[in-house]
Amino acid sequence: MSAACQPAMGFSLAGTVPVILEDALRLPAVSHDVAQHLARTPEETAANVAARFSACRRGAERARLFELFELTGAAGIAHLSQALRTSANGLAARSVGLLSRYALPTVQEALAVKLPQWKLAQHEEVIRQLATAAAPGRGRLLAKVFAQLDKRVLAEAVDEIGMSREPLTVSLLLRLARGEALQSADALVRVKAIEALGRLQAGAAAPYLRSVLESRSLLGWEQPAELRMVAAQAMAKIDRSEEGRVGKECRS
């Protein structure tokens, strides 16, 4: 048990903010005293919650971190917004997840400036942060900054766009699936875009998916087997009458 935990009271506020946060994550609920203490140190609390959020992998822990961050109010959001705009690369990227839940326009504005300056590690962190926070609107955000992402994270970005299930991203996904966008030169990006269209049950994609499944050349199928298989799976999600194509593509 850490020094911040005392048997008599169950919790002591004598420790530093990181210690208090770690203990608050273990307790069944955030006590009134803890909430008041963290609310009185909004900037330090926000910075430490963001650092802890970067390593968060469990749903329950993520929910508690959101609860703790909300204690910091407008001051906490302002502090992380400033960090995103002006701090060193690592700290700035670690601010993305929490801010995407509470200040998505700020994240979009900052990423438009920051992404061209950042290296691969920060681009990977941005995708990881957005996926962990799972904020409504993250798919549209990724679609808007997609052209500025490092090509090595594009497949993961498309995957997350699909997971967001936001219909307004269909236009980008269709361009990527068709290979019309510069970023879809990578075959994996096209595959991920088709998977995302299926996840979104995007009826607008049906004509293109059918062409993938049916187009032939003199030497056989026009599209590679992997693309046809993924297209068949996507079509089955969009149109249940097409479910038989999946088995057919597996046998072809």
Salt bridges, closest charged atoms under 4 A:
GLU22 OE2 - ARG52 NE 2.55
ASP23 OD1 - ARG26 NH1 2.71
GLU43 OE1 - HIS79 ND1 3.93
GLU61 OE2 - ARG52 NH1 2.84
GLU61 OE1 - ARG58 NH2 2.73
GLU67 OE1 - ARG64 NE 3.12
GLU125 OE1 - ARG128 NH2 2.44
ASP150 OD2 - ARG152 NH2 2.92
ASP159 OD2 - LYS192 NZ 3.66
ASP159 OD1 - ARG199 NH1 3.83
GLU160 OE2 - ARG138 NE 2.61
GLU166 OE1 - ARG140 NH1 3.20
GLU195 OE1 - LYS192 NZ 3.77
GLU214 OE2 - ARG245 NH2 2.64
ASP239 OD2 - ARG210 NH2 3.54
GLU242 OE2 - ARG210 NE 3.51
GLU242 OE1 - ARG245 NE 2.46
GLU243 OE2 - ARG240 NE 3.60
GLU249 OE1 - ARG228 NE 3.09
